Amino acid sequence: MRGQIYSLAVSMALAFCLWLNLAGLDTSLVDLNVGLDPHSLPDHLQIKGETPKEVTLRVRANAARVRFLADRKLILPLDLSRAQEGHNAFPVLLEPLQLPRGVAVSDINPEMIEFEALGLTQKQVPVKPNLVGQPAPAFRLEGLTLEPSAVTVQGPPEILAQVEDVETAVLSVDGLARDAVFTVNLIPPEGALAIVGSKEVLVTVNISEIRTQAVFSDIPVEIEVRKQGGVSAGPPGGDAASFIAQPARVSVEISWPSSRGRPVDAREVRAIVSVDGEQLRAEGRIDVPVVALPPGGASVTAINPAAVGVSHVPQK
């Protein structure tokens, strides 16, 4: 039994070798499309137009080897490191393919890869944000910053001269009610141009609440007299009546946000000066800065005049 199995195995091996020999004799000419992979083009050059994406090889081989080559989806690297500005021609070299034995190439189409290489220049242009939308009600876009604010663009000189800026992709600020930071892609300029380096920018959007401003022009100046052990405030009468502010009224500019809900009333605004009573009695008159006190939720943006003269008037 064991001898019969051995004999059968030998017979099958001989039959397979015979089939290989017969298949090897049955060769034919077929066309194979081989993809091209250009690489290593110098950074200062750019190919004008397009180079062929594949070449056609006419090969002589048996059916088994043809199927083997077709299944491999051959790619032929094309080294462009020696390219120069102007016209270039590179022969198609088959050595990198490492074709198996029994495959003979009779024709290559095209045999030369020809192209024109353009010399490139660079220039720096500003980044232009492409904003859409509106912030939330009662808020506004206060400003924005871009990092970087300018990028380097590379391309042929005659095309590059027409580029003034590089736009970002669409950035929506719709409904924003606070500051925000976005990473946004840059849109490459049209034509044979490229952005050098990163293709993204960091955009910081500043949002502020809309504020109302008003000037209250007839606010009386209140005098606070500092004494040892405390402060005497100044409605007319008492010790404070011996001190007079000139001018006695000032203008105060007040700002408040929409969220306050109601406008500021002049009666809510106070203007105060604080003086040293002993110093004032000794000198007779001093100039004192005015401090304005706004109501809750509001802020002072200006006082006019910013200081008043306070005089000591001896009582009779």
ABEGO torsion letter per residue (X at the ends): XAAAAAAAAAAAAAAAAAAAAAAAABBBBBBBBBBBBBBGBBAABBBBEBBBABBBBBBBBBAAAAAAAAAAGBBBBBBAAABBBEBBBBBBBAAAAGBBBGBBBABBOBABBBBBBBBBBBBBBBBBBBBBEBBBBGBBBAEBBBOBABBBBBEBAAAAAABABBBBBBBBABGBABBBBBBBBBBBBBEBBBBBEBABBBBBBBBBBBBBBBBBABBBBBBBBBBBGEBBBBBBEEAAAABBBOBABBBBBBBBBAAAGBBBBAAABBBBBBBBAAAAAAAGBBBBBBBBBBBBGBBBABBOBABBBBBBBBBX
